[in-house]
Amino acid sequence: MKFKPLIYLSLFPLLTSCSSGVIFEDKAFAFDTMIDMKLYEGESSSLKEIKNLANTYSKLTDNYLTSDVNNVYTINNTNEDVSVDSNLYKLLKLSYELKGKGLTYFNPLCGSLAKKWKEALDKKEVLSSGIIEEELAKINSSSLTFKDNNIVQRVGDAEIDLGAIAKGYYLDSVKEYFVSKNYTKYLINAGTSSILLGSKNTDDGLFNIGLSYVKNGYLKLKNCFVSTSSNKSQGVMIDGKIYSHIVNPINGSALNENDVAIVVSNNGAYGDAISTTLTMCNIEEVKEIESLFEVKAIIIKGSDIIYKNQELEVYYH
C-alpha cells in the first residue's frame, strides 16, 4: 500500500493532436498532489463541482490530519464506532472487500506499516525485522466492522491507509458527474498516477499518454482510466536495492517485484488498487488479475517493458 501519492505517467502535449473549440481548464490541490482538469465542452462551472469533490474526498481519506468531519484519521485514533460520510463508508467497505477478491497484496489496514517504512527511508535506513513483525501482527489481528447508518469500527491497532485507491475512487465520482451532464470530452489528471480520460476534441478523440520510464514511448487512449504505481519517483536506493513507498502487507517488505505497473481500466478505484498490487506480482499473477478484473496492464523493469497486454499498443516518437 502507498503512503504518498506520486507522479508516474507524463502527458506529452506535443504529441497530442491540435484541438478546436472551447477548453475550460483549472487546477486543484488535493490528495497531496496537483490535479489538472480540462473540459472540452459544457460549462466552466462544472470544474468548480469536481474541485469541490476533490477537496471533499481528500479530507475524508486523510490519515495524517484531523478534519471538520470524521475521516480516516478519526477512525485510526479510536476503536469506538465512528459515524462517517456515506462516500467514505462506501470507499472503506470497497477497499476492505477488495483484499479478498484476488488482490492478495492490497490491504487498507497497513497504514502504520507504511508510515514506519517512510520514517526509516527518510533516514536512508531499512526498517528492522522486529518492527516489521510487530506491524504485521497488528495487520493480521485487526479488522474493520461495517454497521448500519454509515458506522465504521476499527478493531485492533492497525491503521487505515487509502492512498492506493482514494484518487481512483474520486475519479469514479467525477465520471458519474460527467455522465449526469452528458459530457464526453474531458481529461482529469490527478497527479498522473490516476488519470480519467474522456475523448479529446479531435477527429479521433485520442489522447497521447507518455510513458515516463520508457524512452519516447506513449499510449493512445480515450474513454478509460489509467492508473500507475511505481517505485521510481520516491524509491530510495540502499545497498544497491530500491526500497519503495509501496509496502507488501503479507511480508512487510518495501522491495517490489516490478518497477512500474500501469493499468488501463473502466473503473478508477479498481485500477488504482490493481496497479498497486501488480508491482508485487509475477507475470502469471499479472495475467490472472487482468482476466479477473477485465483490465489491461503494462509491467516495466528498469526502462524495459517486460509484459504488455496484447490489446495495448505502445507507440514511439
Secondary structure, DSSP 8 states (H G I E B T S, - for coil): -BSS-----EE-GGGS----S--EEEEEEETTEEEEEEESSS-THHHHHHHHHHHHHHHHH-SSS--SS--HHHHHT-SS-EE--HHHHHHHHHHHHHTTTT-TT--TT-HHHHHHHHHHHHTT----HHHHHHHHHHHHT-EEEEETTTEEEEESS-----TTTHHHHHHHHHHHHHHHTT---EEEEETTTEEEE---SSSS--EEEE-TTSTTEEEEE-SEEEEEEESTTT-EEETTEEE-SB--TTT-----S-SEEEEEES-HHHHHHHHHHHTT--HHHHHHHHHHHT-EEEEEETTEEEEE-TT--EEE-
